[in-house]
């Protein structure tokens, strides 16, 4: 069950990071939208990191 949730989190993290990075490329720098997009990319990468570590721990446990 933990592995399934971690894979779902990994998918959401990749989608979040890629879509925010793409949006960051098309918004002018210095605006509020670019700041929010940069924070969203960071949150997506954090979610990816947490999901990968949960998957690693789950696989190591088996």
Phi, psi and omega in degrees: 000321179294321179297322179294317179293322179293321177294323177295317177297323178295318178296316178296321180295317179295315179298316181296313182293316181292318180291321178290325177293321177295318177294325180294329179291332185259356177260145179291143181288150180092358179263167180293326179295321179290327177292317178294321178295321179294320177294323179293322175298317178298318178294323177296318177293324176295319178295322176297316181297317179295319181293319179295320179293323177293321177294321179295317179294320180294318180290325180291327181291328181278000000 
